[in-house]
Amino acid sequence: MDNKSSKEEMNWANEADGELHTSEWFGAIIRYFCNLGRKKFNDLYTPKEIKKNVIIGWLFKVVVVLILIYLGYRYTINQ
């Protein structure tokens, strides 16, 4: 019988990985458009730039969700 520790048996991929990757992509795309294409996309999407991309992408997603909540609230109040 194998005596593997529970850490080795765990599947570390979870739903947070997907959220991190989408934030990273949104951040890189937004930074690319803000630079008006002067920098290559591959220069913005590097391991060195991940933290900036994730923060910008996460903020973008939060703002979009807040706008959708506001629009839903406005629509229900006016009806």
HUQUIUR-V939729 format. One record per residue. N is the residue number from 1. RES is the residue in one letter. D_LAST is the distance of its C-alpha to the last C-alpha in Angstrom with 1 decimal. Layout:
N&RES&D_LAST, N&RES&D_LAST
//
This chain:
1&M&65.7, 2&D&63.9, 3&N&63.1, 4&K&60.2, 5&S&58.2, 6&S&54.6, 7&K&53.6, 8&E&55.3, 9&E&53.6, 10&M&50.0, 11&N&47.7, 12&W&46.4, 13&A&43.8, 14&N&40.4, 15&E&36.7, 16&A&37.2, 17&D&39.4, 18&G&36.7, 19&E&34.4, 20&L&37.3, 21&H&38.1, 22&T&34.6, 23&S&34.5, 24&E&38.0, 25&W&37.1, 26&F&34.0, 27&G&36.1, 28&A&38.9, 29&I&36.8, 30&I&35.1, 31&R&38.5, 32&Y&40.0, 33&F&37.4, 34&C&37.8, 35&N&41.6, 36&L&41.0, 37&G&43.2, 38&R&46.3, 39&K&46.7, 40&K&47.1, 41&F&44.4, 42&N&47.2, 43&D&48.2, 44&L&44.8, 45&Y&44.5, 46&T&47.6, 47&P&48.3, 48&K&49.0, 49&E&45.5, 50&I&43.5, 51&K&42.5, 52&K&41.0, 53&N&39.2, 54&V&37.7, 55&I&36.5, 56&I&34.9, 57&G&33.3, 58&W&32.0, 59&L&30.5, 60&F&28.9, 61&K&27.3, 62&V&26.1, 63&V&24.5, 64&V&22.7, 65&V&21.4, 66&L&20.2, 67&I&18.4, 68&L&16.7, 69&I&15.7, 70&Y&14.4, 71&L&12.4, 72&G&10.9, 73&Y&10.3, 74&R&8.8, 75&Y&6.4, 76&T&5.4, 77&I&5.6, 78&N&3.8, 79&Q&0.0
//
